[in-house]
């Protein structure tokens, strides 16, 4: 439940970022795929250490055809029948103040790296995630084994060079 609460709070931060940066037409572009992609980039951008690190919470990323997918969050979105960001307004936000600070810090860091990232389409975010070594190497192994997904060790994401621009 902590993971879902933190994701829900992250979505509110992404909505605020989108509202601040995007045109009116683009503001409603936070689709399920785009949220999953942005979750990866925010988690990878987190600079904190230890148990508060977002990759310690969002620790179930898989290399899949559309890039990095946090399986627990994806499954929860599918199970709840969520299609886009509109669910955030109806959710109870129960993330702790410490968790909120970690998310705010990670979103702030990501915005410093590329404030226009929120403007990217879901497909552009997929393309960007395909530039990451963690996806290339693990998805390559998966395909060699005849699979379309394989778990990415968190350590691989933590140690790799990060890309935030196409």
C-alpha positions in Angstrom: 0.0 0.0 0.0 2.9 2.4 0.7 4.0 2.0 -2.9 0.6 2.9 -4.2 0.2 5.9 -1.8 3.6 7.2 -2.9 2.7 6.7 -6.6 -0.6 8.6 -6.0 1.2 11.5 -4.5 3.7 11.4 -7.3 0.8 11.7 -9.8 -0.4 14.9 -8.0 3.2 16.3 -8.4 3.2 15.4 -12.1 -0.2 17.0 -12.6 1.1 20.2 -11.0 4.2 20.1 -13.2 2.1 19.5 -16.3 -0.3 22.4 -15.4 2.7 24.7 -14.9 4.6 23.9 -18.1 2.1 22.6 -20.7 -0.4 24.3 -22.8 -4.1 23.7 -22.1 -4.3 21.0 -24.8 -1.3 19.1 -23.4 -2.4 19.2 -19.8 -4.6 16.2 -20.2 -1.9 14.0 -21.7 -1.0 12.0 -18.6 -2.0 8.7 -20.0 -1.4 5.4 -18.2 1.7 4.8 -20.3 3.1 8.3 -19.7 2.6 7.9 -16.0 4.5 4.6 -16.0 7.3 6.1 -17.9 7.5 9.2 -15.7 7.5 7.0 -12.6 10.6 5.4 -13.9 12.4 8.6 -14.6 11.5 10.2 -11.3 12.6 7.0 -9.4 15.9 6.9 -11.3 16.4 10.6 -10.6 16.1 10.3 -6.9 19.3 11.3 -5.2 18.5 10.1 -1.7 20.0 7.0 -0.2 18.8 4.1 2.0 15.2 3.1 2.6 13.9 6.4 1.5 15.4 6.0 -1.9 12.6 5.7 -4.5 14.2 2.7 -6.1 14.0 1.0 -2.7 10.2 1.5 -2.9 9.6 1.3 -6.7 11.9 -1.8 -6.9 10.1 -4.0 -9.3 11.0 -2.6 -12.8 10.9 -4.9 -15.8 12.4 -4.4 -19.2 9.5 -4.7 -21.5 8.8 -3.6 -25.2 7.8 -0.1 -24.0 10.7 0.3 -21.7 11.0 0.2 -17.9 7.7 -0.8 -16.2 7.2 -0.9 -12.5 5.2 -4.2 -12.4 3.4 -3.6 -9.1 2.2 -0.2 -10.0 1.2 -1.3 -13.6 -0.8 -4.2 -12.2 -2.5 -1.9 -9.7 -3.4 0.5 -12.4 -4.8 -2.3 -14.5 -6.7 -3.9 -11.6 -8.3 -0.5 -10.7 -9.2 0.2 -14.3 -7.4 3.5 -14.4 -7.1 5.0 -17.9 -5.4 8.4 -17.2 -4.4 10.9 -14.5 -8.0 11.8 -13.7 -8.1 9.2 -10.8 -5.8 11.4 -8.7 -8.5 13.8 -7.7 -10.6 11.0 -6.2 -7.7 9.3 -4.3 -7.0 9.6 -0.6 -3.4 10.7 -0.4 -1.8 8.9 2.6 1.9 9.2 1.8 3.9 10.2 4.8 5.5 13.7 5.0 8.9 12.1 4.6 7.8 10.2 1.5 6.3 13.4 0.1 9.6 15.2 0.6 11.5 12.4 -1.2 9.1 12.6 -4.1 9.2 16.4 -4.3 13.0 16.3 -4.2 13.2 13.7 -7.0 10.7 15.6 -9.2 12.6 18.8 -8.5 15.9 17.2 -9.6 14.3 15.7 -12.7 12.9 19.1 -13.6 16.4 20.6 -13.3 17.7 18.0 -15.7 14.9 18.5 -18.2 11.9 20.7 -17.3 10.3 19.9 -20.7 10.3 16.1 -20.0 6.6 16.5 -18.9 5.8 17.7 -22.4 7.2 14.6 -24.1 4.6 12.2 -25.5 4.4 8.7 -24.1 6.1 7.4 -27.2 9.0 9.9 -26.8 9.4 8.8 -23.2 9.5 5.2 -24.4 12.2 6.1 -26.9 14.2 7.9 -24.1 13.9 4.9 -21.8 15.2 2.7 -24.7 18.5 4.7 -24.5 19.2 3.5 -21.0 21.7 0.6 -20.6 19.4 -1.1 -18.0 16.7 -1.5 -20.6 19.0 -2.3 -23.6 20.9 -5.0 -21.7 18.1 -6.7 -19.8 15.6 -6.6 -22.7 18.3 -8.0 -25.0 18.8 -10.9 -22.6 15.0 -11.4 -22.4 14.7 -11.5 -26.2 17.6 -14.0 -26.5 15.6 -16.2 -24.1 12.4 -15.8 -26.2 10.8 -13.5 -23.6 9.3 -10.1 -23.8 10.1 -9.0 -20.2 12.7 -9.6 -17.6 13.3 -8.0 -14.1 15.9 -5.3 -14.0 18.1 -5.4 -10.9 17.7 -2.0 -9.1 21.5 -1.8 -8.8 21.8 -1.7 -12.6 19.5 1.4 -12.7 21.2 3.1 -9.8 24.7 2.8 -11.3 24.1 3.5 -14.9 24.4 6.8 -16.8 21.1 8.6 -16.8 19.5 10.2 -19.9 16.8 12.8 -19.6 16.8 14.3 -23.1 16.1 12.8 -26.5 
